[in-house]
C-alpha cells in the first residue's frame, strides 16, 4: 500500500477507521469495557475503605507545640 | 452535638484526615493513569490497552487499540474530576487539616495503588497487555508492580506521614469549630 493510500485509508471515516470501530463494537465490547473499568472500580473501593478507616481510627495528630 | 474541652488533650477538636487523603488518592489514581497512558501507550508505545488481545500490527488493529486507549483515558480523566471535587469539598471543611505534604503523599499513594492494582489485574490476571511485551515481559511486569506500585505507595506513605505530623488542628485558615463545655 502506498503512502497516500495508507493516508486515505486512515482518514476518520474511511475503511480502516470504519473497520476498527466495527471491531470495537462487535468484539466483546462490554467485556473489554469491564476489563478497562475493573482496576478503577477496585481502587475506588480501596480508597473509600481506607478513608473511612482513617477517620474511624480517630487518632488526633501529634502535637508539635 | 459533641462537647469538646480544649484543655484536656483527649477531648480536643478532632481532625479528619479522610477527606483530604481520599481526594489525594483519587487524584493520584487519575494522574497516575495519565502517566501510564501518555508515557507507556503513546510516547514510548510499549503497549496499548488491548495489545495482547489484538497486537497493533496494522492500521485497523492500531486504531482498535487507539479507541480502547481513549476509553482508558476517559476513565482517568473522570478520576481527576472526581478528585478535584473531593479536594474542593475537603477544603471547605474546618475539621480537615490543609496539608500540602499529606495531599502530595496521598497523590503518590494513589498513583502507586493504581499501578499495583492495574499491574496485577491487567498484566497478570487478565493478560490484556504487558508493560514491555517480549522475552522479559514477566520481569517488566513484576518491576512495574514493585517499583511503580509498592515503591510509589511507600514514598506516598513517607511523605504523607511528615504532613500528618506537621499539621496540628486549626492550622487551616478557618479554625476548627468546637463547642466548649461550660460545666
gemmi code that builds the backbone of each chain (N, CA, C; Angstrom):
import gemmi

chains = {
    "A": [
        ("UNK", (0.842, -1.202, 0.000), (0.000, 0.000, 0.000), (0.876, 1.252, 0.000)),
        ("UNK", (0.610, 2.179, -0.875), (1.439, 3.382, -0.952), (1.125, 4.302, 0.229)),
        ("UNK", (2.004, 5.266, 0.383), (1.834, 6.223, 1.491), (0.495, 6.936, 1.393)),
        ("UNK", (0.170, 7.407, 0.215), (-1.092, 8.125, 0.025), (-2.301, 7.214, 0.250)),
        ("UNK", (-2.151, 5.977, -0.162), (-3.261, 5.029, 0.044), (-3.462, 4.761, 1.527)),
        ("UNK", (-2.343, 4.676, 2.264), (-2.441, 4.488, 3.726), (-3.106, 5.698, 4.354)),
        ("UNK", (-2.669, 6.898, 3.933), (-3.271, 8.121, 4.467), (-4.775, 8.139, 4.179)),
        ("UNK", (-5.131, 7.754, 2.991), (-6.547, 7.757, 2.606), (-7.320, 6.743, 3.440)),
        ("UNK", (-6.704, 5.595, 3.687), (-7.376, 4.559, 4.479), (-7.516, 4.966, 5.926)),
        ("UNK", (-6.612, 5.873, 6.388), (-6.605, 6.253, 7.801), (-7.506, 7.435, 8.107)),
        ("UNK", (-8.149, 8.004, 7.160), (-8.982, 9.174, 7.434), (-10.135, 8.756, 8.353)),
        ("UNK", (-10.699, 9.701, 9.101), (-11.651, 9.329, 10.166), (-12.816, 8.465, 9.687)),
        ("UNK", (-13.309, 8.722, 8.502), (-14.475, 7.956, 8.061), (-14.140, 7.058, 6.873)),
        ("UNK", (-12.896, 6.587, 6.835), (-12.507, 5.706, 5.727), (-12.433, 4.256, 6.199)),
        ("UNK", (-11.954, 3.422, 5.326), (-12.052, 1.973, 5.521), (-11.489, 1.505, 6.868)),
        ("UNK", (-10.229, 1.900, 7.167), (-9.595, 1.391, 8.394), (-10.343, 1.844, 9.633)),
        ("UNK", (-10.754, 3.115, 9.642), (-11.487, 3.648, 10.777), (-12.811, 2.926, 10.974)),
        ("UNK", (-13.499, 2.710, 9.877), (-14.799, 2.022, 9.960), (-14.611, 0.588, 10.454)),
        ("UNK", (-13.596, -0.065, 9.914), (-13.324, -1.453, 10.336), (-12.975, -1.511, 11.822)),
        ("UNK", (-12.128, -0.565, 12.257), (-11.696, -0.557, 13.667), (-12.881, -0.316, 14.586)),
        ("UNK", (-13.715, 0.655, 14.246), (-14.886, 0.950, 15.094), (-15.857, -0.232, 15.110)),
        ("UNK", (-16.019, -0.851, 13.948), (-16.918, -2.020, 13.898), (-16.367, -3.150, 14.766)),
        ("UNK", (-15.036, -3.298, 14.748), (-14.398, -4.341, 15.564), (-14.557, -4.049, 17.051)),
        ("UNK", (-14.413, -2.778, 17.419), (-14.571, -2.385, 18.825), (-15.971, -2.774, 19.308)),
        ("UNK", (-16.976, -2.463, 18.506), (-18.369, -2.701, 18.925), (-18.709, -4.188, 18.895)),
        ("UNK", (-18.218, -4.884, 17.843), (-18.664, -6.276, 17.665), (-17.882, -7.273, 18.506)),
        ("UNK", (-16.667, -6.923, 18.874), (-15.825, -7.909, 19.545), (-15.838, -7.723, 21.065)),
        ("UNK", (-16.808, -8.321, 21.706), (-16.901, -8.352, 23.176), (-16.699, -6.972, 23.792)),
        ("UNK", (-17.476, -6.005, 23.319), (-17.313, -4.625, 23.784), (-17.473, -4.509, 25.295)),
        ("UNK", (-18.558, -5.068, 25.814), (-18.831, -4.889, 27.249), (-17.823, -5.623, 28.124)),
        ("UNK", (-17.360, -6.769, 27.617), (-16.328, -7.484, 28.372), (-15.050, -6.645, 28.436)),
        ("UNK", (-14.655, -6.052, 27.315), (-13.446, -5.232, 27.289), (-13.640, -3.938, 28.094)),
        ("UNK", (-14.861, -3.397, 28.046), (-15.150, -2.210, 28.854), (-15.017, -2.547, 30.339)),
        ("UNK", (-15.478, -3.743, 30.694), (-15.360, -4.201, 32.087), (-13.880, -4.359, 32.466)),
        ("UNK", (-13.105, -4.919, 31.545), (-11.659, -5.052, 31.770), (-11.019, -3.687, 32.025)),
        ("UNK", (-11.414, -2.703, 31.205), (-10.817, -1.364, 31.331), (-11.232, -0.708, 32.640)),
        ("UNK", (-12.489, -0.948, 33.046), (-13.018, -0.266, 34.231), (-12.646, -0.971, 35.535)),
        ("UNK", (-12.324, -2.255, 35.473), (-12.115, -3.039, 36.696), (-11.043, -2.450, 37.639)),
        ("UNK", (-9.842, -2.084, 37.149), (-8.862, -1.502, 38.079), (-9.374, -0.230, 38.753)),
        ("UNK", (-10.130, 0.588, 38.020), (-10.667, 1.817, 38.604), (-11.716, 1.494, 39.661)),
        ("UNK", (-12.524, 0.477, 39.405), (-13.534, 0.073, 40.389), (-12.859, -0.424, 41.666)),
        ("UNK", (-11.819, -1.231, 41.500), (-11.117, -1.786, 42.675), (-10.469, -0.664, 43.485)),
        ("UNK", (-9.765, 0.260, 42.824), (-9.097, 1.326, 43.588), (-10.131, 2.239, 44.253)),
        ("UNK", (-11.286, 2.432, 43.626), (-12.330, 3.256, 44.255), (-12.803, 2.615, 45.559)),
        ("UNK", (-13.010, 1.297, 45.524), (-13.429, 0.591, 46.744), (-12.338, 0.705, 47.814)),
        ("UNK", (-11.073, 0.532, 47.414), (-9.964, 0.593, 48.377), (-9.858, 1.999, 48.983)),
        ("UNK", (-9.980, 3.027, 48.145), (-9.867, 4.408, 48.640), (-10.988, 4.708, 49.628)),
        ("UNK", (-12.212, 4.301, 49.290), (-13.347, 4.550, 50.196), (-13.140, 3.852, 51.534)),
        ("UNK", (-12.697, 2.615, 51.461), (-12.447, 1.848, 52.692), (-11.344, 2.515, 53.522)),
        ("UNK", (-10.268, 2.917, 52.853), (-9.121, 3.470, 53.563), (-9.471, 4.816, 54.213)),
        ("UNK", (-10.174, 5.678, 53.468), (-10.537, 6.993, 54.005), (-11.460, 6.834, 55.208)),
        ("UNK", (-12.394, 5.896, 55.129), (-13.306, 5.657, 56.248), (-12.543, 5.114, 57.459)),
        ("UNK", (-11.623, 4.218, 57.171), (-10.826, 3.612, 58.244), (-9.981, 4.679, 58.939)),
        ("UNK", (-9.426, 5.600, 58.158), (-8.585, 6.679, 58.681), (-9.379, 7.551, 59.636)),
        ("UNK", (-10.621, 7.852, 59.277), (-11.452, 8.689, 60.139), (-11.980, 7.923, 61.338)),
        ("UNK", (-12.289, 6.641, 61.122), (-12.801, 5.844, 62.237), (-11.731, 5.620, 63.297)),
        ("UNK", (-10.468, 5.575, 62.862), (-9.384, 5.381, 63.829), (-9.380, 6.528, 64.832)),
        ("UNK", (-9.675, 7.735, 64.321), (-9.914, 8.878, 65.206), (-8.737, 9.328, 66.034)),
        ("UNK", (-7.517, 8.974, 65.633), (-6.386, 9.432, 66.425), (-6.043, 10.858, 66.027)),
        ("UNK", (-6.021, 11.770, 67.003), (-5.679, 13.143, 66.660), (-4.215, 13.245, 66.272)),
        ("UNK", (-3.836, 14.191, 65.404), (-2.438, 14.322, 65.007), (-1.545, 14.653, 66.190)),
        ("UNK", (-0.283, 14.297, 66.065), (0.650, 14.575, 67.155), (0.780, 16.072, 67.372)),
        ("UNK", (0.904, 16.433, 68.642), (1.028, 17.841, 68.978), (2.469, 18.285, 68.724)),
        ("UNK", (2.650, 19.317, 67.893), (4.012, 19.750, 67.550), (4.455, 20.957, 68.359)),
        ("UNK", (3.550, 21.381, 69.279), (3.946, 22.560, 70.054), (5.120, 22.273, 70.971)),
    ],
    "B": [
        ("UNK", (-24.990, 17.117, 69.697), (-23.784, 17.931, 69.461), (-22.692, 17.502, 70.449)),
        ("UNK", (-21.505, 17.360, 70.006), (-20.450, 16.917, 70.898), (-19.835, 18.101, 71.632)),
        ("UNK", (-19.537, 17.878, 72.873), (-18.879, 18.925, 73.650), (-17.401, 18.611, 73.750)),
        ("UNK", (-16.559, 19.592, 73.474), (-15.120, 19.355, 73.457), (-14.444, 20.298, 74.433)),
        ("UNK", (-13.692, 19.737, 75.310), (-12.921, 20.538, 76.254), (-11.553, 20.821, 75.650)),
        ("UNK", (-11.228, 22.076, 75.364), (-9.962, 22.377, 74.688), (-8.746, 22.204, 75.587)),
        ("UNK", (-8.988, 22.066, 76.892), (-7.853, 21.948, 77.808), (-7.360, 20.518, 77.864)),
        ("UNK", (-8.301, 19.596, 77.932), (-7.923, 18.192, 78.064), (-7.564, 17.609, 76.695)),
        ("UNK", (-6.332, 17.064, 76.570), (-5.918, 16.595, 75.239), (-6.810, 15.511, 74.658)),
        ("UNK", (-7.413, 14.690, 75.521), (-8.211, 13.585, 74.999), (-9.506, 14.079, 74.365)),
        ("UNK", (-9.911, 15.315, 74.682), (-11.182, 15.809, 74.146), (-10.985, 17.002, 73.216)),
        ("UNK", (-9.739, 17.236, 72.763), (-9.540, 18.384, 71.879), (-10.198, 18.144, 70.520)),
        ("UNK", (-10.371, 19.218, 69.780), (-11.077, 19.147, 68.499), (-10.454, 18.090, 67.609)),
        ("UNK", (-11.322, 17.235, 67.060), (-10.844, 16.116, 66.265), (-10.696, 16.527, 64.811)),
        ("UNK", (-9.578, 16.176, 64.218), (-9.402, 16.459, 62.801), (-9.717, 15.198, 62.004)),
        ("UNK", (-10.153, 15.426, 60.804), (-10.466, 14.298, 59.922), (-9.537, 14.351, 58.719)),
        ("UNK", (-8.692, 13.334, 58.637), (-7.745, 13.265, 57.524), (-8.365, 12.625, 56.293)),
        ("UNK", (-9.408, 11.836, 56.512), (-10.005, 11.038, 55.443), (-10.366, 11.820, 54.185)),
        ("UNK", (-11.082, 12.951, 54.311), (-11.487, 13.672, 53.091), (-10.301, 14.143, 52.243)),
        ("UNK", (-9.253, 14.674, 52.893), (-8.093, 15.144, 52.121), (-7.317, 13.966, 51.526)),
        ("UNK", (-7.167, 12.914, 52.312), (-6.445, 11.735, 51.820), (-7.205, 11.084, 50.664)),
        ("UNK", (-8.526, 11.003, 50.798), (-9.334, 10.413, 49.715), (-9.193, 11.231, 48.442)),
        ("UNK", (-9.231, 12.572, 48.575), (-9.082, 13.442, 47.393), (-7.715, 13.219, 46.741)),
        ("UNK", (-6.674, 13.158, 47.576), (-5.331, 12.955, 47.040), (-5.182, 11.589, 46.372)),
        ("UNK", (-5.740, 10.564, 47.003), (-5.640, 9.211, 46.427), (-6.349, 9.140, 45.069)),
        ("UNK", (-7.548, 9.708, 45.001), (-8.298, 9.659, 43.740), (-7.578, 10.476, 42.660)),
        ("UNK", (-7.063, 11.655, 43.048), (-6.272, 12.439, 42.090), (-5.047, 11.652, 41.629)),
        ("UNK", (-4.411, 10.960, 42.561), (-3.234, 10.149, 42.214), (-3.570, 9.031, 41.250)),
        ("UNK", (-4.736, 8.411, 41.458), (-5.175, 7.355, 40.537), (-5.345, 7.938, 39.134)),
        ("UNK", (-6.019, 9.089, 39.044), (-6.256, 9.708, 37.744), (-4.966, 10.169, 37.075)),
        ("UNK", (-4.133, 10.873, 37.842), (-2.886, 11.382, 37.258), (-1.934, 10.236, 36.926)),
        ("UNK", (-1.916, 9.217, 37.794), (-1.079, 8.043, 37.520), (-1.536, 7.302, 36.280)),
        ("UNK", (-2.845, 7.236, 36.096), (-3.386, 6.620, 34.885), (-2.964, 7.399, 33.645)),
        ("UNK", (-2.951, 8.713, 33.764), (-2.500, 9.538, 32.641), (-1.020, 9.302, 32.340)),
        ("UNK", (-0.190, 9.162, 33.382), (1.230, 8.880, 33.162), (1.384, 7.572, 32.391)),
        ("UNK", (0.630, 6.553, 32.833), (0.656, 5.251, 32.155), (0.265, 5.409, 30.686)),
        ("UNK", (-0.867, 6.052, 30.459), (-1.381, 6.178, 29.097), (-0.504, 7.045, 28.210)),
        ("UNK", (-0.070, 8.183, 28.741), (0.714, 9.110, 27.914), (2.119, 8.565, 27.685)),
        ("UNK", (2.759, 8.089, 28.763), (4.164, 7.659, 28.633), (4.282, 6.278, 27.970)),
        ("UNK", (3.573, 5.287, 28.518), (3.767, 3.910, 28.043), (2.960, 3.584, 26.781)),
        ("UNK", (1.741, 4.183, 26.662), (0.924, 3.869, 25.477), (1.319, 4.740, 24.288)),
        ("UNK", (1.559, 6.018, 24.548), (1.690, 6.944, 23.418), (3.133, 7.333, 23.097)),
        ("UNK", (3.889, 7.786, 24.111), (5.246, 8.271, 23.809), (6.189, 7.097, 23.540)),
        ("UNK", (6.247, 6.144, 24.477), (7.152, 5.007, 24.284), (6.527, 3.918, 23.389)),
        ("UNK", (5.189, 3.875, 23.382), (4.444, 2.883, 22.582), (4.877, 1.444, 22.884)),
        ("UNK", (5.031, 1.182, 24.197), (5.376, -0.176, 24.638), (4.173, -1.103, 24.569)),
        ("UNK", (3.017, -0.550, 24.921), (1.804, -1.363, 24.860), (0.598, -0.464, 24.656)),
        ("UNK", (-0.536, -1.093, 24.373), (-1.825, -0.389, 24.338), (-2.788, -1.169, 25.226)),
        ("UNK", (-3.998, -0.654, 25.340), (-4.951, -1.222, 26.291), (-5.211, -2.711, 26.024)),
        ("UNK", (-5.406, -3.077, 24.772), (-5.702, -4.481, 24.458), (-4.663, -5.048, 23.492)),
        ("UNK", (-3.411, -4.643, 23.670), (-2.395, -5.019, 22.673), (-1.984, -6.487, 22.757)),
        ("UNK", (-2.341, -7.182, 23.848), (-2.076, -8.625, 23.866), (-3.240, -9.395, 23.244)),
        ("UNK", (-4.425, -8.779, 23.223), (-5.580, -9.391, 22.572), (-5.523, -9.149, 21.065)),
        ("UNK", (-5.311, -7.891, 20.701), (-5.181, -7.512, 19.295), (-3.867, -6.749, 19.127)),
        ("UNK", (-2.756, -7.426, 18.859), (-1.482, -6.711, 18.680), (-1.603, -5.684, 17.554)),
        ("UNK", (-1.137, -4.465, 17.792), (-1.300, -3.408, 16.777), (-0.317, -3.578, 15.622)),
        ("UNK", (-0.648, -4.491, 14.721), (0.259, -4.833, 13.624), (-0.126, -4.153, 12.315)),
        ("UNK", (-1.365, -3.685, 12.217), (-1.771, -2.953, 11.011), (-2.642, -1.775, 11.437)),
        ("UNK", (-3.075, -1.030, 10.437), (-3.806, 0.203, 10.735), (-5.094, -0.056, 11.508)),
        ("UNK", (-5.810, -1.118, 11.152), (-7.090, -1.407, 11.811), (-6.865, -1.749, 13.285)),
        ("UNK", (-5.915, -2.643, 13.558), (-5.679, -3.028, 14.954), (-5.046, -1.881, 15.750)),
        ("UNK", (-4.275, -1.020, 15.082), (-3.764, 0.165, 15.773), (-4.911, 1.085, 16.167)),
        ("UNK", (-5.821, 1.298, 15.242), (-6.978, 2.151, 15.535), (-7.871, 1.513, 16.598)),
        ("UNK", (-8.002, 0.199, 16.520), (-8.784, -0.532, 17.534), (-8.216, -0.255, 18.933)),
        ("UNK", (-6.891, -0.405, 19.056), (-6.252, -0.146, 20.349), (-6.331, 1.323, 20.731)),
        ("UNK", (-6.297, 2.200, 19.720), (-6.404, 3.637, 19.993), (-7.738, 3.978, 20.639)),
        ("UNK", (-8.807, 3.328, 20.155), (-10.137, 3.561, 20.744), (-10.132, 3.146, 22.211)),
        ("UNK", (-9.571, 1.970, 22.485), (-9.573, 1.497, 23.882), (-8.641, 2.329, 24.748)),
        ("UNK", (-7.540, 2.829, 24.191), (-6.693, 3.776, 24.939), (-7.487, 5.036, 25.268)),
        ("UNK", (-8.304, 5.472, 24.312), (-9.135, 6.657, 24.541), (-10.140, 6.429, 25.655)),
        ("UNK", (-10.755, 5.256, 25.689), (-11.716, 4.958, 26.760), (-11.004, 4.871, 28.111)),
        ("UNK", (-9.783, 4.320, 28.103), (-8.974, 4.286, 29.325), (-8.695, 5.714, 29.806)),
        ("UNK", (-8.315, 6.602, 28.874), (-8.043, 7.994, 29.254), (-9.307, 8.694, 29.737)),
        ("UNK", (-10.458, 8.308, 29.181), (-11.713, 8.892, 29.654), (-11.942, 8.534, 31.125)),
        ("UNK", (-11.585, 7.318, 31.502), (-11.733, 6.907, 32.905), (-10.744, 7.639, 33.808)),
        ("UNK", (-9.495, 7.800, 33.363), (-8.519, 8.526, 34.187), (-8.945, 9.987, 34.328)),
        ("UNK", (-9.487, 10.565, 33.251), (-9.986, 11.949, 33.301), (-11.113, 12.051, 34.330)),
        ("UNK", (-12.013, 11.065, 34.324), (-13.120, 11.061, 35.284), (-12.602, 11.018, 36.715)),
        ("UNK", (-11.581, 10.194, 36.950), (-10.996, 10.122, 38.295), (-10.419, 11.479, 38.697)),
        ("UNK", (-9.766, 12.178, 37.771), (-9.212, 13.501, 38.083), (-10.331, 14.482, 38.455)),
        ("UNK", (-11.419, 14.442, 37.714), (-12.543, 15.349, 38.003), (-13.127, 15.032, 39.380)),
        ("UNK", (-13.300, 13.745, 39.671), (-13.824, 13.356, 40.984), (-12.843, 13.799, 42.084)),
        ("UNK", (-11.547, 13.634, 41.835), (-10.528, 14.036, 42.810), (-10.563, 15.529, 43.075)),
        ("UNK", (-10.727, 16.330, 42.038), (-10.819, 17.786, 42.217), (-12.065, 18.126, 43.030)),
        ("UNK", (-13.160, 17.455, 42.744), (-14.391, 17.679, 43.507), (-14.212, 17.336, 44.979)),
        ("UNK", (-13.566, 16.202, 45.245), (-13.322, 15.793, 46.640), (-12.389, 16.781, 47.334)),
        ("UNK", (-11.388, 17.272, 46.601), (-10.440, 18.238, 47.176), (-11.161, 19.542, 47.512)),
        ("UNK", (-12.031, 19.974, 46.621), (-12.803, 21.195, 46.869), (-13.675, 21.023, 48.110)),
        ("UNK", (-14.330, 19.867, 48.206), (-15.199, 19.599, 49.362), (-14.383, 19.546, 50.648)),
        ("UNK", (-13.180, 18.932, 50.574), (-12.328, 18.849, 51.770), (-11.868, 20.242, 52.188)),
        ("UNK", (-11.582, 21.106, 51.205), (-11.111, 22.455, 51.517), (-12.148, 23.310, 52.210)),
        ("UNK", (-13.413, 22.951, 52.070), (-14.478, 23.728, 52.705), (-14.736, 23.299, 54.144)),
        ("UNK", (-14.120, 22.183, 54.540), (-14.396, 21.659, 55.885), (-13.362, 22.167, 56.875)),
        ("UNK", (-13.844, 22.672, 58.003), (-12.945, 23.230, 59.010), (-12.192, 22.142, 59.769)),
        ("UNK", (-12.720, 20.932, 59.795), (-12.075, 19.877, 60.577), (-11.057, 19.081, 59.750)),
        ("UNK", (-10.809, 19.503, 58.534), (-9.820, 18.818, 57.691), (-8.543, 19.645, 57.636)),
        ("UNK", (-7.416, 19.104, 58.099), (-6.174, 19.884, 58.059), (-5.725, 20.115, 56.615)),
        ("UNK", (-5.326, 21.315, 56.304), (-4.957, 21.673, 54.929), (-3.460, 21.491, 54.778)),
        ("UNK", (-3.066, 20.275, 54.513), (-1.644, 19.932, 54.490), (-1.209, 19.568, 53.075)),
        ("UNK", (-0.256, 20.338, 52.571), (0.273, 20.067, 51.238), (1.002, 18.740, 51.173)),
        ("UNK", (1.763, 18.443, 52.234), (2.516, 17.176, 52.251), (1.578, 15.970, 52.289)),
        ("UNK", (0.521, 16.098, 53.075), (-0.446, 14.996, 53.151), (-1.117, 14.792, 51.790)),
        ("UNK", (-1.388, 15.900, 51.118), (-2.007, 15.803, 49.786), (-1.033, 15.168, 48.788)),
        ("UNK", (0.214, 15.655, 48.792), (1.207, 15.110, 47.844), (1.467, 13.634, 48.145)),
        ("UNK", (1.569, 13.307, 49.428), (1.766, 11.904, 49.808), (0.605, 11.033, 49.360)),
        ("UNK", (-0.609, 11.559, 49.493), (-1.789, 10.799, 49.066), (-1.809, 10.632, 47.550)),
        ("UNK", (-1.366, 11.666, 46.827), (-1.329, 11.562, 45.359), (-0.340, 10.475, 44.943)),
        ("UNK", (0.836, 10.468, 45.577), (1.800, 9.393, 45.280), (1.210, 8.032, 45.655)),
        ("UNK", (0.522, 7.992, 46.790), (-0.101, 6.739, 47.220), (-1.133, 6.244, 46.217)),
        ("UNK", (-1.955, 7.173, 45.715), (-2.967, 6.812, 44.724), (-2.340, 6.348, 43.417)),
        ("UNK", (-1.265, 7.004, 43.032), (-0.547, 6.607, 41.806), (-0.013, 5.179, 41.956)),
        ("UNK", (0.623, 4.925, 43.101), (1.159, 3.587, 43.353), (0.065, 2.547, 43.450)),
        ("UNK", (-1.038, 2.906, 44.121), (-2.161, 1.979, 44.252), (-2.709, 1.608, 42.874)),
        ("UNK", (-2.837, 2.617, 42.005), (-3.338, 2.335, 40.663), (-2.392, 1.383, 39.927)),
        ("UNK", (-1.086, 1.674, 39.998), (-0.118, 0.817, 39.299), (-0.160, -0.612, 39.841)),
        ("UNK", (-0.285, -0.724, 41.161), (-0.339, -2.049, 41.782), (-1.569, -2.831, 41.301)),
        ("UNK", (-2.731, -2.189, 41.396), (-3.982, -2.870, 41.031), (-4.022, -3.137, 39.528)),
        ("UNK", (-3.664, -2.122, 38.733), (-3.694, -2.290, 37.279), (-2.676, -3.338, 36.849)),
        ("UNK", (-1.519, -3.326, 37.486), (-0.485, -4.303, 37.158), (-0.930, -5.724, 37.453)),
        ("UNK", (-1.565, -5.911, 38.606), (-1.999, -7.263, 38.977), (-3.177, -7.721, 38.117)),
        ("UNK", (-4.150, -6.829, 37.886), (-5.361, -7.237, 37.152), (-5.098, -7.334, 35.647)),
        ("UNK", (-4.622, -6.213, 35.057), (-4.491, -6.188, 33.584), (-3.305, -7.013, 33.085)),
        ("UNK", (-2.184, -6.936, 33.808), (-0.981, -7.619, 33.304), (-0.976, -9.098, 33.686)),
        ("UNK", (-1.290, -9.375, 34.955), (-1.124, -10.751, 35.446), (-2.404, -11.579, 35.344)),
        ("UNK", (-3.512, -11.019, 35.817), (-4.756, -11.790, 35.884), (-5.422, -11.910, 34.512)),
        ("UNK", (-5.692, -10.783, 33.861), (-6.388, -10.808, 32.573), (-5.430, -10.969, 31.394)),
        ("UNK", (-4.227, -10.449, 31.542), (-3.230, -10.555, 30.472), (-3.617, -9.809, 29.201)),
        ("UNK", (-4.355, -8.700, 29.342), (-4.784, -7.958, 28.142), (-3.649, -7.116, 27.567)),
        ("UNK", (-2.675, -6.782, 28.374), (-1.437, -6.185, 27.868), (-0.340, -6.392, 28.901)),
        ("UNK", (0.891, -6.197, 28.449), (2.038, -6.286, 29.354), (2.849, -5.002, 29.228)),
        ("UNK", (3.629, -4.702, 30.273), (4.355, -3.423, 30.290), (5.257, -3.318, 29.060)),
        ("UNK", (6.084, -4.321, 28.872), (7.018, -4.334, 27.746), (7.011, -5.750, 27.177)),
        ("UNK", (6.085, -6.002, 26.214), (5.927, -7.374, 25.720), (7.209, -7.897, 25.074)),
        ("UNK", (7.404, -9.181, 25.208), (8.603, -9.792, 24.620), (9.189, -10.814, 25.559)),
        ("UNK", (10.461, -11.089, 25.379), (11.121, -12.151, 26.136), (11.050, -11.952, 27.643)),
        ("UNK", (11.317, -10.722, 28.111), (11.385, -10.468, 29.561), (10.128, -9.793, 30.090)),
        ("UNK", (8.984, -10.130, 29.516), (7.785, -9.372, 29.913), (7.395, -9.608, 31.368)),
        ("UNK", (7.645, -10.799, 31.887), (7.309, -11.042, 33.291), (8.156, -10.167, 34.206)),
        ("UNK", (9.446, -10.026, 33.884), (10.325, -9.174, 34.687), (9.859, -7.717, 34.649)),
        ("UNK", (9.478, -7.250, 33.459), (8.963, -5.881, 33.347), (7.682, -5.730, 34.162)),
        ("UNK", (6.790, -6.712, 34.053), (5.514, -6.641, 34.788), (5.751, -6.613, 36.297)),
        ("UNK", (6.644, -7.482, 36.767), (6.915, -7.514, 38.210), (7.611, -6.230, 38.659)),
        ("UNK", (8.538, -5.738, 37.833), (9.210, -4.481, 38.155), (8.230, -3.321, 38.244)),
        ("UNK", (7.242, -3.330, 37.368), (6.212, -2.291, 37.377), (5.409, -2.352, 38.674)),
        ("UNK", (5.025, -3.559, 39.070), (4.230, -3.707, 40.297), (5.054, -3.317, 41.524)),
        ("UNK", (6.328, -3.734, 41.538), (7.161, -3.474, 42.721), (7.584, -2.002, 42.789)),
        ("UNK", (8.216, -1.500, 41.706), (8.719, -0.114, 41.733), (7.586, 0.890, 41.534)),
        ("UNK", (6.774, 0.649, 40.501), (5.706, 1.606, 40.184), (4.522, 1.509, 41.129)),
        ("UNK", (4.327, 0.354, 41.730), (3.205, 0.174, 42.641), (3.617, 0.351, 44.088)),
        ("UNK", (4.309, -0.655, 44.613), (4.675, -0.632, 46.033), (5.646, 0.506, 46.345)),
        ("UNK", (6.585, 0.776, 45.427), (7.570, 1.839, 45.662), (6.908, 3.199, 45.797)),
        ("UNK", (6.003, 3.514, 44.886), (5.314, 4.813, 44.955), (4.402, 4.890, 46.182)),
        ("UNK", (3.786, 3.754, 46.550), (2.949, 3.763, 47.751), (3.792, 4.027, 48.998)),
        ("UNK", (5.013, 3.464, 49.026), (5.905, 3.713, 50.164), (6.310, 5.186, 50.210)),
        ("UNK", (6.668, 5.754, 49.055), (7.009, 7.183, 49.003), (5.820, 8.012, 49.487)),
        ("UNK", (4.630, 7.664, 49.017), (3.426, 8.374, 49.436), (3.207, 8.298, 50.936)),
        ("UNK", (3.422, 7.114, 51.501), (3.250, 6.943, 52.949), (4.248, 7.809, 53.716)),
        ("UNK", (5.525, 7.798, 53.275), (6.559, 8.552, 53.986), (6.299, 10.059, 53.894)),
        ("UNK", (5.948, 10.543, 52.715), (5.664, 11.980, 52.550), (4.416, 12.356, 53.343)),
        ("UNK", (3.379, 11.537, 53.247), (2.136, 11.818, 53.959), (2.308, 11.803, 55.463)),
        ("UNK", (3.173, 10.941, 55.945), (3.398, 10.857, 57.389), (4.004, 12.151, 57.925)),
        ("UNK", (4.946, 12.745, 57.180), (5.539, 14.019, 57.631), (4.466, 15.104, 57.649)),
        ("UNK", (3.563, 15.079, 56.676), (2.484, 16.062, 56.660), (1.531, 15.875, 57.809)),
        ("UNK", (1.280, 14.627, 58.151), (0.360, 14.327, 59.241), (0.936, 14.799, 60.580)),
        ("UNK", (2.267, 14.671, 60.701), (2.928, 15.128, 61.922), (2.909, 16.635, 62.026)),
        ("UNK", (3.193, 17.304, 60.885), (3.397, 18.753, 60.915), (2.096, 19.517, 61.128)),
        ("UNK", (0.995, 18.957, 60.681), (-0.252, 19.710, 60.721), (-0.988, 19.492, 62.028)),
        ("UNK", (-1.082, 20.543, 62.806), (-1.873, 20.494, 64.022), (-3.277, 20.967, 63.680)),
        ("UNK", (-4.282, 20.601, 64.495), (-5.635, 21.040, 64.188), (-5.740, 22.563, 64.240)),
        ("UNK", (-6.575, 23.100, 63.348), (-6.841, 24.530, 63.368), (-5.846, 25.351, 62.585)),
        ("UNK", (-4.915, 24.730, 61.839), (-3.955, 25.494, 61.037), (-4.461, 25.639, 59.612)),
        ("UNK", (-5.707, 25.671, 59.491), (-6.374, 25.535, 58.200), (-6.783, 26.877, 57.628)),
        ("UNK", (-6.506, 27.948, 58.335), (-7.060, 29.228, 57.908), (-8.376, 29.411, 58.619)),
        ("UNK", (-9.340, 28.587, 58.319), (-10.565, 28.582, 59.109), (-10.305, 27.667, 60.292)),
        ("UNK", (-10.721, 28.084, 61.445), (-10.425, 27.324, 62.656), (-11.397, 26.174, 62.818)),
        ("UNK", (-10.941, 25.172, 63.539), (-11.818, 24.054, 63.850), (-12.922, 24.562, 64.771)),
        ("UNK", (-14.145, 24.328, 64.354), (-15.256, 24.798, 65.183), (-15.544, 23.770, 66.257)),
        ("UNK", (-15.636, 24.193, 67.471), (-15.996, 23.274, 68.538), (-16.770, 24.007, 69.642)),
        ("UNK", (-17.474, 23.237, 70.388), (-18.251, 23.814, 71.466), (-17.541, 23.531, 72.772)),
        ("UNK", (-17.347, 24.553, 73.554), (-16.680, 24.389, 74.835), (-17.713, 24.025, 75.875)),
        ("UNK", (-17.428, 22.943, 76.561), (-18.336, 22.516, 77.619), (-18.272, 23.520, 78.758)),
        ("UNK", (-19.383, 24.110, 79.093), (-19.407, 25.193, 80.074), (-19.597, 24.709, 81.499)),
        ("UNK", (-19.584, 23.390, 81.702), (-19.808, 22.893, 83.056), (-18.730, 23.359, 84.009)),
    ],
}
model = gemmi.Model(1)
for chain_id, residues in chains.items():
    chain = gemmi.Chain(chain_id)
    for i, (resn, *xyz) in enumerate(residues, 1):
        res = gemmi.Residue()
        res.name, res.seqid = resn, gemmi.SeqId(i, " ")
        for name, pos in zip(("N", "CA", "C"), xyz):
            atom = gemmi.Atom()
            atom.name, atom.element = name, gemmi.Element(name[0])
            atom.pos, atom.b_iso = gemmi.Position(*pos), 0.0
            res.add_atom(atom)
        chain.add_residue(res)
    model.add_chain(chain)
structure = gemmi.Structure()
structure.add_model(model)
structure.setup_entities()
